[in-house]
Amino acid sequence: MSATPIHLLLIEDNALHRRLIQQLLKADIQLRCDVEAVERLDTGLKRLAQGNVDLVLLDLVLPDSQELETLWRVRLVAPQVPVVILTSLDDVKLAARAVESGAYDYLVKSHLKGASLGRAVRYTLARARARGGEWDSPMFRLAQQQFLKAAQYMNLDDNVRQRLLFPQRAQMVSFPFLRDDHSQVETVFGYRVQHVLTMGPTKGGIRYHQDVTLGEVAALATWMTWKCALMRLPFGGAKGGVRVDPTALSSSELQRLTRRYTTEIIDMIGPDKDIPAPDLGTDEQVMAWVMDTYSQQVGHAVPTVVTGKPVVLGGSLGRKEATGRGLVYLIEASAAHLGLELAGSTAVVQGFGNVGSHAARFLAELGVKIIAVGDVSTALHRPEGLSVEALQAHIDEHRVLAGYGDAEALDGDELLELDCDILVLAAMQNQVTVENAADINCRLLAEGANGPTMLEADDILHERGIFVLPDILGNAGGVTVSYFEWVQGMQNLTWTLDEINGRLKAILLDAFQRTLRRARQDKLDMRTAALVEGASRVTEAKLLRGVFP
């Protein structure tokens, strides 16, 4: 039982339901609730403004407020107080939309039982407390909201839904590393998160970026679970990260940082436990340092502890370009579905790192005209088409696109709004939002980055008829070839590049067709269809394995 009482505000105009909820909460031996009940929103808002409310149980249909406006008014007055929606069976879709808009959960009033009500209160408070710290991240909120939307369409069992909302394991470390002058010891934060252990070893990259948080890493691990399940790979999702700007470090500093981070998380990783790979800010050299550090600790070489490492150390042919190549395989399939002829079509590519540059190159080889590109330094536009080779040569010399002469410089927001056939998002998260979704001018939006489109923007794009190739499908080429690398390492064999690309294309196109078929069958957008495909496989595995003990 809670040591201190929970202050709960119940806003419900049905007297019968008010009495039922109060009785159920009073009878719950695991909770101590002080419940205040009001029947009008105005009264509830005045009480919220006074503070000292831990949770709101909210009916969306009240005498003085209707539907989502009710939730928005509550959040405006008390944005940090978690809200659980009370809904009738006829209004479940409205309740699901409220969860997408920021409510934590919903309960069907006609099906209320003491166990489900008490659990919803406890879980919501636990999630709110977690979000208030390191967990609090726009990316993690987005990942949870996307999953909850898919769970609603799946009619997912509540026990499974609650289990999959948060990662199974998370490690947060702080550690020092020496700068080159050896007079400064810098302390940074690092993370490793494993979302689901049910499917086999976990798999996911290591990200070096100055804005990395536990919530961001948890979101990436969650998406990796759905991605691996969608591809039918024998992995659960994981992710790691260090909150540091890698561009501000020398090679020797980066090596010391990587070796110390590996030592800090060494008990979590291993070829049969959790297999890291490159991500934003890391590359095959970083993976070589991770592999060497792990191997030194166990006393022999263990190439399979990471993927995305150099070929000479057991890496796979085709791994470096796999994400960009896979994205283009899926763009071809999407274009065929849309009746879009790629030769002569136009593309805009946001992000010109490993994924964006390879995607641009492979698109150009198919006859697509690359009319604009952008990176963190600038955006470039040339209606007649840009030379990908010239852009890459400039990047190789200067590291960024800024200073490239044969194009017009644009603002980053203008890049996304250019008229084109294909828009490739291969930069960072949260690029397409409710504010700019109506200004996107493409037929096909292909996501090479993780989480580039906000949930509310998804609805706008879907209504406008823009075909979205979602991230958990679009950028799955990397983890798929990482799987090939792991298999080759475990069996001590190598495949040719043609074998790898052929297997990659077959797996991606199978996942695309399954997702497209589910989207048509259930009248879903492609992202929700992909999430349902992935979450269904994880759910089946969890139910078959059962609960220990």
Helices and strands as residue ranges (DSSP letters): E 6-11, H 15-27, E 33-38, H 41-49, E 55-59, E 61-62, E 65-66, H 68-77, E 83-87, G 89-91, H 92-100, E 105-108, G 109-111, H 114-131, H 138-154, H 158-164, E 169-178, E 185-194, E 202-209, H 214-231, E 236-243, G 246-248, H 251-264, E 274-278, H 284-298, G 303-305, G 311-313, H 322-338, E 346-350, H 354-365, E 369-374, E 379-381, H 388-398, E 408-410, H 412-416, E 422-425, G 437-439, E 444-447, H 455-463, E 467-469, H 471-474, H 477-491, H 497-522, H 526-545
